[in-house]
Amino acid sequence: MKMLIKLADSSLVSGAIIAVLASWLTTRNRNRQDQQEEIGALRVQADAMTVAVVELQGAAAANHLLWEGPAERARSFLLATLAFFGGAAQARIAGGTDVQSGQVGMGQAAELLSWERRPASRPRPLYGNRSPGSPPRRPR
């Protein structure tokens, strides 16, 4: 009978040890799986962030080429020149002197360049501050 009690005690103790060990291994395995899933999610996020940064750098480079490069500067210069001569011609036709026509031309060029520097979200007027059907300005 004592032998039976010792056998039952030893199997009970060993069963408890096995149960604790199994629980510890299961918890450790779950934690490891959770860590691997988190690492995978972080890798996906890091890849997405890398792609976003590369796309942003590409957009900035394209913006620089399209809007800040020599072609854009030449376009702005051409538009300012045309605005200058157009304003000067309007003043001259209206009977202004050479100085007055030069001043009106400079004003037209400055107005156009100021509109060129404003953000693209604002609408640009087609004819300065005038509406399309209004008469031309008179020099002072």
C-alpha positions as CSV (number, residue, x, y, z in Angstrom):
1,M,0.0,0.0,0.0
2,K,2.9,2.4,0.8
3,M,4.3,1.5,-2.5
4,L,1.1,2.4,-4.2
5,I,0.9,5.8,-2.4
6,K,4.5,6.6,-3.4
7,L,3.8,5.6,-6.9
8,A,0.7,7.8,-6.9
9,D,2.6,10.7,-5.4
10,S,5.4,10.4,-7.9
11,S,3.0,10.3,-10.8
12,L,1.1,13.2,-9.4
13,V,4.2,15.3,-9.0
14,S,5.6,14.3,-12.4
15,G,2.1,15.0,-13.9
16,A,2.1,18.5,-12.3
17,I,5.7,19.1,-13.6
18,I,4.7,18.0,-17.0
19,A,1.6,20.2,-16.9
20,V,3.6,23.3,-15.8
21,L,6.3,22.6,-18.4
22,A,3.6,22.2,-21.2
23,S,1.9,25.4,-20.1
24,W,5.3,27.3,-20.1
25,L,6.2,25.9,-23.6
26,T,2.7,26.8,-25.0
27,T,3.0,30.3,-23.7
28,R,6.5,30.7,-25.0
29,N,5.5,29.4,-28.4
30,R,2.5,31.8,-28.5
31,N,4.7,34.7,-27.6
32,R,7.2,33.8,-30.3
33,Q,4.4,33.6,-32.9
34,D,3.1,37.0,-31.8
35,Q,6.6,38.5,-32.1
36,Q,7.0,37.0,-35.6
37,E,3.6,38.4,-36.6
38,E,4.6,41.8,-35.3
39,I,7.9,41.7,-37.1
40,G,6.1,40.8,-40.3
41,A,3.6,43.7,-39.9
42,L,6.5,46.1,-39.1
43,R,8.3,44.9,-42.2
44,V,5.2,45.6,-44.3
45,Q,4.9,49.1,-42.8
46,A,8.6,49.8,-43.4
47,D,8.3,48.7,-47.0
48,A,5.2,50.9,-47.4
49,M,7.0,53.9,-45.8
50,T,10.1,53.3,-48.1
51,V,7.8,53.3,-51.2
52,A,6.1,56.4,-50.0
53,V,9.4,58.2,-49.5
54,V,10.7,57.2,-52.9
55,E,7.5,58.3,-54.6
56,L,7.7,61.7,-52.7
57,Q,11.3,62.1,-53.8
58,G,10.3,61.4,-57.4
59,A,7.4,63.9,-57.2
60,A,9.7,66.5,-55.8
61,A,12.2,65.9,-58.6
62,A,9.5,66.1,-61.2
63,N,8.2,69.3,-59.7
64,H,11.7,70.8,-59.8
65,L,12.1,69.9,-63.4
66,L,8.7,71.1,-64.5
67,W,8.2,74.2,-62.4
68,E,11.6,75.4,-61.3
69,G,13.9,74.5,-64.2
70,P,15.2,76.6,-67.0
71,A,12.1,75.9,-69.2
72,E,9.8,77.4,-66.6
73,R,12.1,80.4,-66.0
74,A,12.2,81.0,-69.8
75,R,8.4,80.7,-69.9
76,S,8.0,83.2,-67.1
77,F,10.4,85.6,-68.8
78,L,8.6,85.3,-72.1
79,L,5.2,85.9,-70.4
80,A,6.6,88.9,-68.5
81,T,8.1,90.3,-71.8
82,L,4.8,89.9,-73.6
83,A,2.9,91.5,-70.8
84,F,5.3,94.4,-70.7
85,F,5.0,95.1,-74.4
86,G,1.3,94.5,-74.4
87,G,0.8,97.0,-71.6
88,A,3.1,99.5,-73.2
89,A,1.3,99.2,-76.5
90,Q,-2.1,99.8,-74.8
91,A,-0.8,102.9,-73.1
92,R,0.8,104.2,-76.3
93,I,-2.5,103.6,-78.2
94,A,-4.4,105.4,-75.5
95,G,-2.1,108.4,-76.1
96,G,0.4,108.0,-73.3
97,T,4.0,109.2,-73.5
98,D,7.0,106.9,-73.7
99,V,7.6,107.1,-70.0
100,Q,3.9,106.3,-69.2
101,S,3.8,103.4,-71.7
102,G,7.0,102.0,-70.0
103,Q,5.4,102.4,-66.6
104,V,2.2,100.7,-67.7
105,G,4.2,97.9,-69.3
106,M,6.3,97.4,-66.1
107,G,3.0,97.3,-64.1
108,Q,1.5,94.6,-66.4
109,A,4.7,92.5,-66.2
110,A,4.8,92.9,-62.4
111,E,1.1,91.9,-62.1
112,L,1.6,88.8,-64.2
113,L,4.7,87.7,-62.3
114,S,2.9,88.2,-59.0
115,W,0.2,85.9,-60.2
116,E,2.8,83.4,-61.4
117,R,4.2,83.2,-57.8
118,R,0.9,82.6,-56.1
119,P,-0.1,79.0,-55.3
120,A,-1.8,77.0,-58.0
121,S,-4.9,76.6,-55.9
122,R,-6.0,80.1,-56.6
123,P,-7.5,80.8,-60.0
124,R,-5.5,83.0,-62.2
125,P,-7.4,85.7,-64.1
126,L,-7.0,85.6,-67.9
127,Y,-6.8,89.3,-68.3
128,G,-5.1,90.7,-65.2
129,N,-7.7,92.1,-62.7
130,R,-10.2,93.0,-65.4
131,S,-13.0,91.0,-66.8
132,P,-12.6,89.9,-70.4
133,G,-15.2,92.4,-71.8
134,S,-14.0,95.5,-69.9
135,P,-12.2,98.3,-71.7
136,P,-8.4,98.6,-71.4
137,R,-7.0,100.8,-68.6
138,R,-6.1,104.3,-69.3
139,P,-2.6,105.5,-68.3
140,R,-2.5,108.3,-65.6
